[in-house]
Amino acid sequence: MKNLIKLSLILAIVLAGFGNIQAQNKPSKIETYKVYGNCGMCEARIEKAVKSIDGIESAEWDKKTKMIEVKYNPDEVELMEVHKAIAKVGHDTEKMEAENQVYEQLPACCQYERKAITKDGAENDDHQH
């Protein structure tokens, strides 16, 4: 009986450890979306803002396509956090618009043509700053 209890305890510990390994190896998620900017300084600023968030594995913004690819752990990061971090440094995304005073402090070469973001995430070309 003692051996059965020991075996059950060992099995429980092994399975618990395996469960933790499984949780740690949960696949990352990759999201791609539009972020407005113009140049290499924009790229550095945008990527730095995203990479400062715990749970972000990588962030790469392409200045030609204006698209960012973010690889992250969905258990640690809500995607809206990424949009907020980017907007906080002066760049509009598909879902969040930077505050005017932050945008206006960007270097002249980084001030892109702004588009309004509607509540559903759609862009509106009528909105200019």
Backbone as CSV, one residue per row, in Angstrom:
resi,resn,N_x,N_y,N_z,CA_x,CA_y,CA_z,C_x,C_y,C_z
1,MET,0.822,-1.201,0.000,0.000,0.000,0.000,0.870,1.271,0.000
2,LYS,1.977,1.255,0.812,2.871,2.409,0.863,3.505,2.636,-0.503
3,ASN,3.845,1.542,-1.193,4.440,1.678,-2.523,3.453,2.285,-3.508
4,LEU,2.200,1.919,-3.397,1.160,2.468,-4.266,0.993,3.975,-4.016
5,ILE,1.045,4.360,-2.754,0.930,5.784,-2.413,2.138,6.543,-2.953
6,LYS,3.341,5.988,-2.766,4.554,6.619,-3.281,4.502,6.744,-4.795
7,LEU,4.075,5.660,-5.453,3.977,5.674,-6.906,2.967,6.725,-7.371
8,SER,1.835,6.823,-6.684,0.805,7.815,-7.027,1.342,9.232,-6.844
9,LEU,2.098,9.423,-5.750,2.670,10.734,-5.478,3.698,11.107,-6.546
10,ILE,4.561,10.176,-6.897,5.563,10.419,-7.939,4.879,10.726,-9.262
11,LEU,3.873,9.955,-9.599,3.136,10.168,-10.847,2.480,11.551,-10.856
12,ALA,1.906,11.950,-9.733,1.262,13.265,-9.643,2.289,14.375,-9.843
13,ILE,3.476,14.221,-9.247,4.527,15.238,-9.390,4.999,15.319,-10.838
14,VAL,5.214,14.160,-11.458,5.657,14.125,-12.854,4.615,14.770,-13.762
15,LEU,3.361,14.421,-13.572,2.305,14.992,-14.414,2.156,16.495,-14.190
16,ALA,2.299,16.933,-12.953,2.221,18.367,-12.672,3.369,19.095,-13.371
17,GLY,4.547,18.517,-13.318,5.699,19.105,-14.000,5.492,19.151,-15.500
18,PHE,4.931,18.095,-16.060,4.651,18.052,-17.490,3.634,19.120,-17.869
19,GLY,2.641,19.321,-17.038,1.644,20.364,-17.288,2.264,21.739,-17.325
20,ASN,3.222,21.994,-16.424,3.910,23.284,-16.417,4.742,23.466,-17.673
21,ILE,5.401,22.407,-18.113,6.198,22.473,-19.336,5.287,22.776,-20.516
22,GLN,4.142,22.119,-20.580,3.194,22.351,-21.655,2.739,23.814,-21.661
23,ALA,2.442,24.353,-20.477,1.982,25.741,-20.391,3.074,26.697,-20.849
24,GLN,4.337,26.413,-20.487,5.434,27.288,-20.873,5.718,27.208,-22.366
25,ASN,5.399,26.090,-22.986,5.670,25.903,-24.404,4.456,26.218,-25.276
26,LYS,3.507,26.933,-24.718,2.325,27.304,-25.491,2.781,28.117,-26.700
27,PRO,2.235,27.822,-27.858,2.709,28.524,-29.061,2.448,30.031,-28.992
28,SER,3.396,30.749,-29.528,3.264,32.196,-29.624,2.228,32.523,-30.688
29,LYS,1.752,33.735,-30.627,0.800,34.209,-31.620,1.480,35.307,-32.423
30,ILE,1.164,35.391,-33.692,1.723,36.439,-34.553,0.572,37.248,-35.132
31,GLU,0.662,38.543,-34.990,-0.336,39.466,-35.539,0.374,40.473,-36.437
32,THR,-0.281,40.855,-37.507,0.247,41.853,-38.427,-0.825,42.910,-38.649
33,TYR,-0.440,44.179,-38.539,-1.393,45.257,-38.783,-0.673,46.547,-39.135
34,LYS,-1.438,47.522,-39.596,-0.909,48.804,-40.073,-0.540,49.718,-38.901
35,VAL,0.652,50.328,-39.037,1.119,51.361,-38.114,1.704,52.464,-38.977
36,TYR,1.267,53.689,-38.762,1.686,54.794,-39.607,3.010,55.398,-39.146
37,GLY,3.867,55.680,-40.108,5.175,56.266,-39.879,5.865,56.404,-41.226
38,ASN,7.091,56.921,-41.222,7.770,57.206,-42.485,9.166,56.629,-42.636
39,CYS,9.950,56.647,-41.575,11.387,56.458,-41.759,12.003,55.485,-40.754
40,GLY,13.316,55.409,-40.797,14.044,54.543,-39.885,13.895,54.957,-38.427
41,MET,13.784,56.259,-38.184,13.570,56.712,-36.798,12.210,56.236,-36.304
42,CYS,11.216,56.279,-37.181,9.884,55.770,-36.832,9.986,54.289,-36.485
43,GLU,10.691,53.557,-37.341,10.853,52.118,-37.144,11.457,51.823,-35.769
44,ALA,12.522,52.513,-35.432,13.185,52.294,-34.146,12.250,52.619,-32.979
45,ARG,11.521,53.730,-33.088,10.616,54.170,-32.026,9.460,53.184,-31.839
46,ILE,8.860,52.771,-32.943,7.719,51.851,-32.904,8.146,50.500,-32.317
47,GLU,9.233,49.947,-32.849,9.689,48.631,-32.383,10.112,48.673,-30.918
48,LYS,10.770,49.750,-30.500,11.182,49.877,-29.094,9.959,49.910,-28.184
49,ALA,8.932,50.646,-28.573,7.712,50.736,-27.762,7.069,49.361,-27.590
50,VAL,7.014,48.601,-28.670,6.377,47.284,-28.615,7.231,46.304,-27.809
51,LYS,8.527,46.312,-28.053,9.419,45.364,-27.377,9.537,45.631,-25.879
52,SER,9.126,46.804,-25.426,9.183,47.125,-23.997,8.081,46.426,-23.200
53,ILE,7.140,45.809,-23.881,6.018,45.130,-23.228,6.432,43.695,-22.884
54,ASP,6.235,43.306,-21.617,6.516,41.926,-21.212,5.633,40.975,-22.008
55,GLY,6.224,39.897,-22.512,5.474,38.911,-23.273,5.626,39.072,-24.778
56,ILE,6.281,40.159,-25.206,6.550,40.362,-26.631,7.837,39.628,-26.977
57,GLU,7.787,38.788,-27.985,8.973,38.056,-28.412,9.716,38.794,-29.528
58,SER,8.972,39.419,-30.437,9.611,40.197,-31.495,8.605,41.179,-32.075
59,ALA,9.151,42.229,-32.682,8.326,43.236,-33.354,9.150,43.796,-34.502
60,GLU,8.590,43.727,-35.707,9.287,44.257,-36.878,8.314,45.084,-37.702
61,TRP,8.665,46.371,-37.872,7.835,47.286,-38.658,8.517,47.533,-39.986
62,ASP,7.751,47.473,-41.057,8.270,47.697,-42.404,7.836,49.082,-42.864
63,LYS,8.811,49.977,-43.096,8.453,51.355,-43.454,7.824,51.463,-44.838
64,LYS,8.070,50.505,-45.727,7.456,50.550,-47.059,5.983,50.167,-47.014
65,THR,5.675,49.096,-46.308,4.285,48.609,-46.258,3.501,49.217,-45.103
66,LYS,4.218,49.816,-44.143,3.620,50.379,-42.917,2.977,49.292,-42.059
67,MET,3.455,48.062,-42.208,2.901,46.938,-41.458,3.882,46.502,-40.383
68,ILE,3.332,46.154,-39.214,4.154,45.609,-38.141,3.751,44.156,-37.927
69,GLU,4.752,43.331,-37.681,4.505,41.939,-37.325,4.967,41.775,-35.885
70,VAL,4.038,41.357,-35.032,4.320,41.214,-33.612,4.142,39.753,-33.223
71,LYS,5.184,39.189,-32.639,5.124,37.821,-32.120,5.066,37.944,-30.603
72,TYR,4.045,37.330,-29.989,3.837,37.530,-28.560,3.201,36.313,-27.907
73,ASN,3.255,36.303,-26.581,2.609,35.268,-25.790,1.212,35.777,-25.432
74,PRO,0.156,35.150,-25.963,-1.199,35.648,-25.710,-1.648,35.512,-24.253
75,ASP,-0.931,34.710,-23.456,-1.253,34.615,-22.028,-0.736,35.827,-21.257
76,GLU,0.243,36.532,-21.821,0.856,37.668,-21.135,0.488,39.019,-21.730
77,VAL,0.074,39.034,-22.993,-0.135,40.303,-23.698,-1.519,40.334,-24.334
78,GLU,-2.219,41.430,-24.112,-3.450,41.691,-24.848,-3.045,42.583,-26.009
79,LEU,-3.508,42.273,-27.195,-3.084,43.001,-28.380,-3.336,44.504,-28.271
80,MET,-4.377,44.896,-27.580,-4.673,46.328,-27.438,-3.542,47.052,-26.693
81,GLU,-2.812,46.340,-25.811,-1.655,46.930,-25.132,-0.616,47.387,-26.151
82,VAL,-0.455,46.611,-27.204,0.519,46.921,-28.248,0.089,48.197,-28.977
83,HIS,-1.186,48.268,-29.345,-1.704,49.472,-30.022,-1.504,50.701,-29.130
84,LYS,-1.782,50.572,-27.838,-1.633,51.700,-26.908,-0.176,52.141,-26.785
85,ALA,0.746,51.175,-26.724,2.171,51.507,-26.598,2.659,52.270,-27.828
86,ILE,2.189,51.865,-28.995,2.585,52.533,-30.239,1.999,53.945,-30.287
87,ALA,0.734,54.086,-29.942,0.093,55.401,-29.942,0.752,56.330,-28.924
88,LYS,1.210,55.776,-27.819,1.834,56.578,-26.770,3.116,57.260,-27.250
89,VAL,3.784,56.658,-28.250,5.009,57.279,-28.782,4.744,58.082,-30.055
90,GLY,3.457,58.298,-30.396,3.111,59.223,-31.475,2.679,58.620,-32.793
91,HIS,2.475,57.320,-32.844,2.115,56.675,-34.111,0.713,56.073,-34.047
92,ASP,-0.081,56.368,-35.083,-1.420,55.807,-35.183,-1.332,54.355,-35.654
93,THR,-2.270,53.544,-35.190,-2.399,52.172,-35.661,-3.793,52.008,-36.234
94,GLU,-4.096,50.806,-36.673,-5.438,50.532,-37.191,-6.511,50.765,-36.138
95,LYS,-6.159,50.601,-34.859,-7.167,50.650,-33.801,-6.999,51.788,-32.806
96,MET,-5.922,52.531,-32.893,-5.688,53.565,-31.891,-4.983,54.752,-32.532
97,GLU,-5.458,55.926,-32.196,-4.853,57.154,-32.700,-4.018,57.799,-31.602
98,ALA,-2.817,58.215,-31.946,-1.947,58.905,-30.995,-2.541,60.270,-30.654
99,GLU,-2.253,60.737,-29.455,-2.708,62.073,-29.074,-1.994,63.106,-29.958
100,ASN,-2.719,64.156,-30.329,-2.155,65.187,-31.212,-0.860,65.773,-30.671
101,GLN,-0.825,66.092,-29.373,0.373,66.736,-28.824,1.588,65.817,-28.884
102,VAL,1.395,64.504,-28.793,2.517,63.561,-28.906,2.951,63.460,-30.367
103,TYR,1.976,63.341,-31.265,2.281,63.291,-32.704,3.051,64.531,-33.138
104,GLU,2.607,65.694,-32.684,3.227,66.958,-33.096,4.654,67.119,-32.584
105,GLN,5.055,66.343,-31.581,6.419,66.392,-31.061,7.373,65.473,-31.831
106,LEU,6.827,64.668,-32.743,7.693,63.823,-33.568,8.548,64.702,-34.469
107,PRO,9.765,64.255,-34.830,10.560,65.013,-35.801,9.766,65.188,-37.100
108,ALA,10.054,66.241,-37.843,9.298,66.547,-39.069,9.255,65.369,-40.036
109,CYS,10.368,64.653,-40.174,10.385,63.526,-41.122,9.503,62.369,-40.670
110,CYS,9.139,62.355,-39.407,8.315,61.271,-38.865,6.826,61.608,-38.891
111,GLN,6.483,62.850,-39.225,5.077,63.243,-39.232,4.443,62.812,-40.548
112,TYR,3.720,61.735,-40.471,3.054,61.095,-41.597,1.683,61.718,-41.811
113,GLU,1.066,61.441,-42.948,-0.298,61.904,-43.192,-1.228,61.089,-42.314
114,ARG,-1.945,61.764,-41.452,-2.795,61.072,-40.473,-4.163,60.762,-41.055
115,LYS,-4.726,59.666,-40.589,-6.062,59.235,-40.975,-6.852,59.016,-39.695
116,ALA,-8.116,59.350,-39.716,-8.949,59.135,-38.531,-9.269,57.656,-38.404
117,ILE,-9.347,57.193,-37.193,-9.719,55.811,-36.910,-11.144,55.841,-36.378
118,THR,-12.035,55.105,-37.025,-13.412,55.043,-36.542,-13.492,54.016,-35.419
119,LYS,-14.613,53.992,-34.726,-14.773,53.081,-33.593,-14.638,51.617,-33.992
120,ASP,-14.939,51.292,-35.238,-14.830,49.888,-35.678,-13.453,49.577,-36.247
121,GLY,-12.524,50.529,-36.171,-11.164,50.287,-36.649,-10.942,50.682,-38.100
122,ALA,-11.996,51.149,-38.791,-11.851,51.543,-40.199,-11.189,52.917,-40.287
123,GLU,-10.536,53.168,-41.395,-9.865,54.444,-41.610,-10.783,55.409,-42.341
124,ASN,-10.576,56.696,-42.098,-11.344,57.737,-42.742,-10.364,58.790,-43.235
125,ASP,-10.283,58.983,-44.545,-9.313,59.918,-45.124,-9.673,61.384,-44.900
126,ASP,-10.878,61.681,-44.437,-11.315,63.059,-44.273,-10.640,63.766,-43.111
127,HIS,-10.055,63.004,-42.193,-9.505,63.570,-40.969,-8.035,63.889,-41.132
128,GLN,-7.685,65.150,-41.111,-6.289,65.576,-41.236,-5.941,66.435,-40.032
129,HIS,-4.668,66.364,-39.622,-4.206,67.192,-38.489,-3.235,68.217,-38.975
